[in-house]
Amino acid sequence: MAAAKDLTTSKQEFINCWGDMASHWGVSRTMAQIYALLFVSAEPLDTEQIMADLGISRGNANINLHKLLDWQIIRKVEVPETRRDFFEAEKDIWKLTERIIQERKSREIHPLTDSITQIQQSLQELPDGSTRQMTPEEAEFAQNLQRMQDFLRLFEQVSGIFLGLLRERKVDQLTSLLGLFTEMSGR
């Protein structure tokens, strides 16, 4: 049987694990580690403590703290008798998951959808607003773009339903939805 680890070691392992995972999500390791550090901290931390605990520069800490604030997964908190900014993580996993999904959609899915729409319009419309006859190759490309748009609309609908269930913490419905997906996929 393995020996129990002390709390400090366990927290550090979590911070490292969260940082490693970030690269698979397209998020910087430091951004993820700052979030993880705040998540495991019992008290809010200031920038100095974050820098010291993670061994990062002030600039790196500030940039990533601002990104985490933009994502709304950390918040500034007031600590009496100090003028420094202190931060704490969103520790409600339901809210955290909702915010991450919403942020990813707004940063990745929505711009992709907008870009495809613009490409489709520029492919078909002439400067005077009329449409032109496309070559077979252009028509095939337009059809592929439309399939992508259809899929993204479907993704928006599914993720909207999922986010609604997540927001309301409808565990039974989420479990049923997962069971249905599992059944449909034959797994």
Residue, then its C-alpha position, 0 to 999 in steps of 0.5 A: m500500500a502506498a504511503a499517504k502524501d502530505l497536502t502540499t505535495s498533493k496540491q503541487e501534483f494537482i497544479n502540475c496535472w492541471g497545467d499539463m492538461a491545458s496544452h491539450w485544450g489550447v490554454s497556456r500551462t501558466m494560465a492553467q497552473i494559476y487557476a489550479l493554485l487558486f483552486v487548491s488555496a484555502e485563502p485568496l492569493d495576491t500576485e506576489q504569492i502566485m509568482a512565488d508559488l509557481g516561480i513565474s514573472r510578474g508580467n506572466a502572472n499579470i497577463n494570465l490573471h487578466k485572462l482568467l478574469d476575462w474567462q470569469i473563472i477567477r475573481k478579485v476579492e478584497v482583503p481588509e487592511t491591504r491595497r493589493d489585489f487578491f484572487e480566488a478561483e471559481k470552485d463550483i465545478w458546475k459553474l467552472t465547466e459552464r464558463i469554460i464551455q461558453e468561453r471556448k464557444s465564443r472564442e472558437i466556434h462563433p468566429l469559425t461560424d462567422s468566417i464560414t458565412q463570410i466565405q460563403q457570401s464572398l464566393q457567391e455574391l458579386p460586388d453589386g449584390s447579385t449572385r454569380q454562377m459557380t464553377p463545379e469546383e466552387a459549387e462543391f466547395a460551397q456545399n462542403l462549407q454548408r455541411m460545416q455550417d449545418f454541423l456547427r448549428l447542430f453543435e450550437q443546439v446540442s451545447g445549448i441544451f447541455l449548458g442549460l442542463l449544466r447551469e440548472r444542475k440537472v444531474d438526472q437529465l445529464t446522466s440520461l443524455l449520456g446514457l442515450f449517447t452511449e447507447m446510440s454509439g454502441r459503447 
